[in-house]
Amino acid sequence: MKRFITAISLVLATFLASVAIAQPAKPVDGDMVKLQIDKLWKVSYQVNAPIHDTQQIAAGFEAPAISPDGSSVLFFKRGNIGEPHHILKWSDDAPKPSEILTDTELSPYVTWQSDQSFAVREHSAPFLKSGADRHFDIAQKTPVMKQRKLHNDARLVAYDADEVIILENADNQTLQAISDIRADRYYAPIVSPDNRFVAFSGLSTGIHVFDIEQNAVVFIGSHGTSPSFSPDGRYLVYANTRDNGHEITSGELVLVDLNTHAYRYISNPNHEIRMRASLSRDAAYISYQTDDNRIFRAKLAP
């Protein structure tokens, strides 16, 4: 009987050990961030931000990314299942869009590093740790995405781990969950160019802005999607969209000044449904997409 109990104990111990090994390690070195209402900014509303010199630069595309100087816009065209995707370029001196990249791993998530270079996130895992940014130069492009340099020099990297946002700090080799899992599920994190903030989306709570120095979420924009920082890191733009459960019924662009903690709606005299937007340096120009996949560029008044 004693031998039988010992054998059962060994089997149980082996089973428990295998279960423990199969479970992923807890992806948190610091304390898990909890939403603290007292740390949210008291955001003020300023007059709306008018735009002028508005021009439609393309139709049938999505996800415009404007260059820091505002002179060029990259946008995305999704391929059919199993076929490559495409990135095209419009510029002041070449207003007819031209294809510059084609690959099955291209994604709509494009970020400019300078007026002549940009990075594209991999389509198969755009916001996961296993994904990677690939770097391109406008003048030295190649259609083979996998041959491009990996973006591995960033000090701070944010990614989605099972609908939790993880911030990884290469300096002190720590991982930290920066989204409050009690409140929502989260996706699509981006780090600001100056490494001050992380913006990400909640499925029901909208845009969140996490202040790295304050170690807290400091802004929540309800009904917000598709955040994008200006190249200097001062401004954040996102889409405030509404739907009826089946389709989007309205979409306005919101501009947040991360220095003054003030926000403005971008004027929309034609009441278009605007969705994804990106800003040039110092938010001088904006490019955005409408619900019917038209791409615009406009000058943003100060």
PLY file of the C-alpha trace (Angstrom):
ply
format ascii 1.0
element vertex 302
property float x
property float y
property float z
element edge 301
property int vertex1
property int vertex2
end_header
0.00 0.00 0.00
2.85 2.35 0.90
4.50 1.64 -2.46
1.20 2.35 -4.23
0.81 5.72 -2.48
4.43 6.60 -3.26
3.88 5.74 -6.94
0.72 7.85 -7.08
2.58 10.73 -5.42
5.35 10.52 -8.00
2.85 10.54 -10.89
0.97 13.50 -9.38
4.20 15.43 -8.79
5.29 14.79 -12.37
1.89 15.94 -13.70
1.92 19.13 -11.63
5.46 19.89 -12.73
4.49 19.46 -16.37
1.50 21.78 -15.91
3.73 24.38 -14.26
6.19 24.20 -17.12
3.44 24.55 -19.73
2.12 27.75 -18.18
3.77 30.95 -19.45
5.91 32.95 -17.09
4.22 35.99 -15.59
5.29 38.85 -17.89
5.75 41.40 -15.11
8.90 42.40 -13.24
7.46 45.56 -11.68
4.04 45.95 -10.11
1.16 45.53 -12.51
-0.23 48.97 -13.28
-3.67 49.68 -11.91
-5.83 52.47 -13.21
-5.61 55.42 -10.80
-8.34 57.98 -11.37
-6.50 60.68 -9.41
-3.58 60.51 -11.88
-5.70 61.14 -14.96
-5.05 64.53 -16.51
-7.62 67.26 -16.14
-7.80 67.75 -19.90
-9.11 71.08 -21.17
-10.90 71.66 -24.45
-9.66 74.37 -26.79
-11.29 75.69 -29.96
-11.36 73.27 -32.84
-8.37 72.97 -35.12
-9.26 74.23 -38.62
-7.66 72.67 -41.68
-7.11 74.23 -45.08
-5.43 73.39 -48.41
-7.26 70.08 -48.18
-6.69 67.79 -51.14
-7.68 64.25 -51.96
-4.47 62.47 -52.92
-5.68 58.89 -53.46
-8.75 56.66 -53.44
-9.12 52.95 -52.73
-6.37 52.84 -50.11
-6.03 52.93 -46.32
-3.73 53.82 -43.42
-1.99 57.00 -44.60
1.36 57.83 -42.98
2.59 61.37 -43.61
6.31 62.18 -43.67
7.76 64.46 -40.96
8.03 67.39 -43.38
4.50 66.81 -44.69
5.59 66.52 -48.32
4.96 62.78 -48.80
2.33 60.25 -47.77
2.60 56.47 -47.76
-0.56 54.37 -47.84
-1.52 50.72 -47.89
-3.45 48.49 -50.29
-4.45 45.08 -49.01
-3.92 42.12 -51.32
-6.30 39.20 -51.70
-5.81 36.14 -49.51
-2.43 34.60 -50.25
-1.36 37.53 -52.42
1.10 40.30 -51.51
0.11 43.63 -50.01
1.28 46.97 -51.37
2.60 50.30 -50.12
2.33 53.31 -52.39
3.78 56.80 -52.14
2.38 60.23 -52.98
4.44 63.41 -52.81
4.23 67.07 -53.76
6.64 66.59 -56.64
5.09 63.28 -57.80
1.34 63.57 -57.19
0.47 60.39 -59.08
0.76 57.56 -56.49
3.46 55.03 -57.26
4.06 51.61 -55.76
7.28 51.35 -53.78
6.86 48.03 -51.92
5.03 44.76 -52.41
5.24 41.79 -50.03
2.96 39.38 -48.16
4.40 40.62 -44.84
3.64 44.31 -45.41
1.14 45.79 -42.97
-0.80 49.07 -42.63
1.42 50.03 -39.68
4.03 52.36 -41.17
6.16 54.80 -39.18
8.52 57.40 -40.64
11.99 57.68 -39.05
13.03 60.66 -41.17
11.88 62.40 -44.34
13.61 59.66 -46.35
13.20 56.50 -44.26
10.42 54.54 -42.63
9.63 51.24 -40.89
6.84 48.74 -41.50
5.52 46.27 -38.95
5.19 42.64 -40.02
1.69 41.70 -41.13
1.58 38.35 -39.34
2.32 39.81 -35.89
2.17 43.61 -35.98
1.85 44.16 -32.21
3.29 40.96 -30.76
6.75 40.48 -29.31
7.49 37.99 -32.06
6.84 40.66 -34.68
9.41 43.13 -35.88
9.71 46.45 -37.70
11.57 46.42 -41.01
13.45 49.55 -42.06
13.40 51.05 -45.55
14.95 53.99 -47.32
12.93 55.75 -49.98
15.92 55.82 -52.37
17.11 52.28 -51.66
13.96 50.24 -51.55
13.64 46.52 -52.11
10.52 44.37 -52.57
11.85 41.66 -50.26
10.77 42.63 -46.77
12.61 39.86 -44.92
15.94 41.15 -46.20
15.49 44.49 -44.49
17.08 45.40 -41.19
15.17 44.54 -38.04
14.24 47.38 -35.73
16.21 46.21 -32.70
17.80 49.40 -31.41
14.76 50.80 -29.58
15.23 51.39 -25.86
11.53 50.92 -25.12
9.29 48.41 -26.87
5.56 47.93 -26.27
3.62 44.89 -27.41
0.40 42.96 -26.88
0.58 39.75 -24.82
-2.84 38.08 -24.65
-4.67 41.43 -24.70
-2.40 42.90 -22.01
0.02 45.69 -22.98
3.61 44.98 -22.00
6.34 47.63 -21.85
9.87 46.27 -22.18
12.78 48.44 -21.11
16.10 47.41 -22.64
18.08 49.64 -20.23
17.08 47.92 -17.00
15.91 44.68 -18.63
12.43 44.78 -17.15
8.98 43.89 -18.37
5.87 45.58 -17.05
2.17 45.21 -17.70
0.92 48.77 -18.17
-2.79 48.12 -18.80
-5.35 47.43 -16.09
-6.72 43.99 -16.93
-9.65 44.51 -14.57
-11.08 47.27 -16.75
-10.76 46.07 -20.34
-8.82 44.14 -22.98
-6.21 46.04 -24.96
-4.37 46.05 -28.27
-2.15 48.00 -30.71
0.42 49.78 -28.50
2.81 52.41 -29.88
5.64 54.25 -28.11
6.01 57.98 -28.69
9.14 59.05 -30.62
10.55 60.76 -27.51
9.97 57.67 -25.33
7.68 59.58 -22.97
4.34 57.87 -23.61
2.71 54.67 -24.78
-0.66 54.89 -26.52
-2.89 51.85 -26.89
-6.54 50.99 -27.41
-9.10 49.34 -25.14
-11.85 47.30 -26.74
-14.57 49.19 -24.83
-12.75 52.03 -23.08
-11.01 53.76 -26.00
-7.56 55.33 -26.30
-5.22 55.14 -23.31
-2.06 57.20 -22.87
0.47 55.79 -20.41
3.04 58.23 -19.00
6.27 56.28 -18.53
7.73 58.70 -15.96
4.52 58.87 -13.93
4.05 55.10 -14.26
0.35 55.64 -14.81
-2.36 55.97 -17.42
-2.93 59.73 -17.59
-5.50 60.07 -20.38
-8.42 58.00 -21.65
-10.26 59.08 -24.79
-13.57 57.24 -25.02
-14.62 55.78 -28.39
-11.06 56.33 -29.61
-9.13 54.17 -32.08
-5.95 54.31 -34.19
-3.66 56.61 -32.17
-0.66 58.22 -33.85
2.05 60.52 -32.46
3.59 63.50 -34.22
7.31 62.98 -35.01
8.36 65.31 -32.18
6.18 63.38 -29.69
4.22 66.43 -28.57
0.88 65.64 -30.21
-1.37 62.62 -30.41
-4.15 62.23 -32.97
-6.85 59.56 -32.86
-10.28 58.86 -34.34
-13.39 59.28 -32.20
-15.81 56.93 -33.93
-19.38 55.85 -33.26
-21.30 52.91 -34.69
-24.77 51.40 -34.63
-23.55 47.87 -34.02
-23.12 47.14 -37.72
-21.29 50.06 -39.30
-19.49 53.25 -38.34
-21.90 56.19 -38.29
-19.54 59.05 -37.43
-15.84 59.69 -37.12
-14.06 62.79 -35.90
-10.32 63.32 -35.43
-9.10 64.45 -32.01
-5.78 66.24 -31.50
-4.24 66.03 -28.01
-1.42 68.33 -26.92
0.58 66.12 -24.55
2.46 69.12 -23.16
-0.49 71.33 -22.24
-3.00 68.50 -21.62
-5.52 70.10 -23.97
-7.45 68.56 -26.83
-9.20 69.85 -29.95
-11.47 68.33 -32.54
-10.19 68.84 -36.08
-12.77 70.77 -38.08
-14.87 68.63 -40.40
-17.15 70.93 -42.40
-18.29 68.18 -44.77
-19.07 65.79 -41.88
-16.97 63.00 -43.34
-16.41 59.79 -41.42
-12.68 60.09 -40.75
-10.72 57.22 -39.34
-6.94 56.80 -39.39
-4.75 59.89 -39.30
-1.08 60.82 -39.01
0.71 64.07 -38.28
3.75 65.75 -39.71
6.45 67.40 -37.59
4.93 69.89 -35.11
1.48 68.89 -36.44
1.79 71.28 -39.39
0.12 68.83 -41.80
-2.29 65.96 -41.36
-3.23 63.02 -43.55
-6.32 60.93 -42.92
-8.59 58.26 -44.36
-12.36 58.36 -44.78
-14.69 55.38 -44.41
-14.85 54.99 -48.20
-11.04 54.66 -48.37
-10.21 58.07 -49.76
-6.91 59.56 -48.59
-6.51 63.29 -47.87
-3.72 65.65 -46.90
-4.40 69.04 -45.36
-2.60 71.85 -43.61
-3.45 72.11 -39.95
-3.81 75.64 -38.59
-2.02 76.35 -35.30
0 1
1 2
2 3
3 4
4 5
5 6
6 7
7 8
8 9
9 10
10 11
11 12
12 13
13 14
14 15
15 16
16 17
17 18
18 19
19 20
20 21
21 22
22 23
23 24
24 25
25 26
26 27
27 28
28 29
29 30
30 31
31 32
32 33
33 34
34 35
35 36
36 37
37 38
38 39
39 40
40 41
41 42
42 43
43 44
44 45
45 46
46 47
47 48
48 49
49 50
50 51
51 52
52 53
53 54
54 55
55 56
56 57
57 58
58 59
59 60
60 61
61 62
62 63
63 64
64 65
65 66
66 67
67 68
68 69
69 70
70 71
71 72
72 73
73 74
74 75
75 76
76 77
77 78
78 79
79 80
80 81
81 82
82 83
83 84
84 85
85 86
86 87
87 88
88 89
89 90
90 91
91 92
92 93
93 94
94 95
95 96
96 97
97 98
98 99
99 100
100 101
101 102
102 103
103 104
104 105
105 106
106 107
107 108
108 109
109 110
110 111
111 112
112 113
113 114
114 115
115 116
116 117
117 118
118 119
119 120
120 121
121 122
122 123
123 124
124 125
125 126
126 127
127 128
128 129
129 130
130 131
131 132
132 133
133 134
134 135
135 136
136 137
137 138
138 139
139 140
140 141
141 142
142 143
143 144
144 145
145 146
146 147
147 148
148 149
149 150
150 151
151 152
152 153
153 154
154 155
155 156
156 157
157 158
158 159
159 160
160 161
161 162
162 163
163 164
164 165
165 166
166 167
167 168
168 169
169 170
170 171
171 172
172 173
173 174
174 175
175 176
176 177
177 178
178 179
179 180
180 181
181 182
182 183
183 184
184 185
185 186
186 187
187 188
188 189
189 190
190 191
191 192
192 193
193 194
194 195
195 196
196 197
197 198
198 199
199 200
200 201
201 202
202 203
203 204
204 205
205 206
206 207
207 208
208 209
209 210
210 211
211 212
212 213
213 214
214 215
215 216
216 217
217 218
218 219
219 220
220 221
221 222
222 223
223 224
224 225
225 226
226 227
227 228
228 229
229 230
230 231
231 232
232 233
233 234
234 235
235 236
236 237
237 238
238 239
239 240
240 241
241 242
242 243
243 244
244 245
245 246
246 247
247 248
248 249
249 250
250 251
251 252
252 253
253 254
254 255
255 256
256 257
257 258
258 259
259 260
260 261
261 262
262 263
263 264
264 265
265 266
266 267
267 268
268 269
269 270
270 271
271 272
272 273
273 274
274 275
275 276
276 277
277 278
278 279
279 280
280 281
281 282
282 283
283 284
284 285
285 286
286 287
287 288
288 289
289 290
290 291
291 292
292 293
293 294
294 295
295 296
296 297
297 298
298 299
299 300
300 301
